[in-house]
Amino acid sequence: MLLWVEKIKILVGVQNKFWTPNGAGVQDLSWKKDLDRVSAEIARRKAARAEFGARCRTVFEKLRPQLIKQYYNWFIAVDPDCEKYLIDPSLEGLVEKIRARYQDGIVKLTTYRLNETGVCGRI
């Protein structure tokens, strides 16, 4: 024997929806599938970003001992694929160099500061 809610679903022809007994009507549940898909995409992007950051950090750690004495506290942008870098004393100057080098707009770099920690300021 079917429950009264199941009977209403059959009569109304509702899929992925439910009828609320408090009179609010039929509510769509398909948004839960979209939410799961979006959550999975966010998790995938975070993992890709973390992996990219780890690759950049490895290249930065190789370069830092060679450059820190001459360019202390300068900004450096690292490309992990070809292990090339751009360096400038100001962030604005580094951004200009990046724009000049990567004119197509597709840029995959991570920016650091040449000091003991690789970061700017205090946290």
Secondary structure, 3 states (H helix, E strand, C coil): CCCHHHHHHHHHCCCCEEEECCCCEEEECHHHHHHHHHHHHHHHHHHHHHHHHHHHHHHHHHHHHHHCCCCCCCEEEEECCCCEEEEECCHHHHHHHHHHHCCCCCCCCEEEECCCCCCCCCC
